[in-house]
Amino acid sequence: MPARARGWEIVERVRGGDLLVFDGGYGTALFAAGLNNGACPELWNDTHAEIVRGIHKGYFDAGSDFVETNTFGGTRLKLNEYRIGDRTQDLNEKGARLARAVCPSDGYVAGSIGPTSSVPAEYGVGDNIATDDEYFETFTEQAEALATGGVDLFAVETMMFPQEAIAAIKACKAATGLPVMATMFFQYEEIHDRDRTMWGESPAEVAQNLLDAGADIVGMNCGRGPDRAITIIREMRAVTDAPLIAYPNAGMPITRGDETTYELGPEAMAKDYPALLHVGCNIVGRGCGAGPEHIPLIAEVVRSRRPR
């Protein structure tokens, strides 16, 4: 009987009461390293491997228990936009191996699987649409390549369409025996003081739908900031005892000319994390606008609340 994948240790640890730290933003780090707007981040797994590997190492050194691969836009549907869809397997395998190469013995690697930019067929018209079968096919291809490269689990993340999220979860499960984290992007509706997906789903509905699709860990990522993550996780925890993850952005983006920064520095961002853990989050990290400098303070909060 084959050994169970190491990624299941994450699920077992948080179910046993442990708290874990995810990593920080990759787009932020890549742009800081010279990635041009409009360029393909996944191509850097080949052309700038040392930089990508260094980003992974920086997060592990800062206190992350696990990191994700630089493959957020690594589906064939997304890579086709750069005319390199034929490199799907190569770029995903390389992305996984770069993170694996610097992963410590007690660390883990999550294969990042983001949106395809294709709209569900029932919502759109034109060329930029995908059927459920097309979603499933493209996510299966990416999941298999990431597994070949050595990831321990998958991070299906920043999903906006429920059809796309469900197809990605099911593809990962069908293709491999690895656990799946799945997170959705929520918008804050100030007029109603609530958080919803772009199709109107509440956090409670999202949690149930993702779990029903087969996800092992569910939650939110990106969005407005950790203050809203607290509310979203509280609503999810009210309907499930499953492991929950949150990695919000460092507040709202601030654009000045060609430069984009984010509202919250490390100290300002970390101050909400005790409350985030208190409402029932098991795994915390960060989204856009947060780098390795944000992780030590978040890790300190987590360490102080881990069971002894």
Helices and strands as residue ranges (DSSP letters): H 8-15, E 20-21, H 27-32, G 41-43, H 44-47, H 49-62, E 66-68, H 76-79, G 80-82, G 85-87, H 88-101, E 108-113, E 119-120, E 129-130, H 132-149, E 153-159, H 162-175, E 180-184, E 187-189, E 194-196, H 203-213, E 217-222, H 226-237, E 244-248, E 253-256, E 259-262, H 266-270, H 273-278, E 283-284, H 295-305
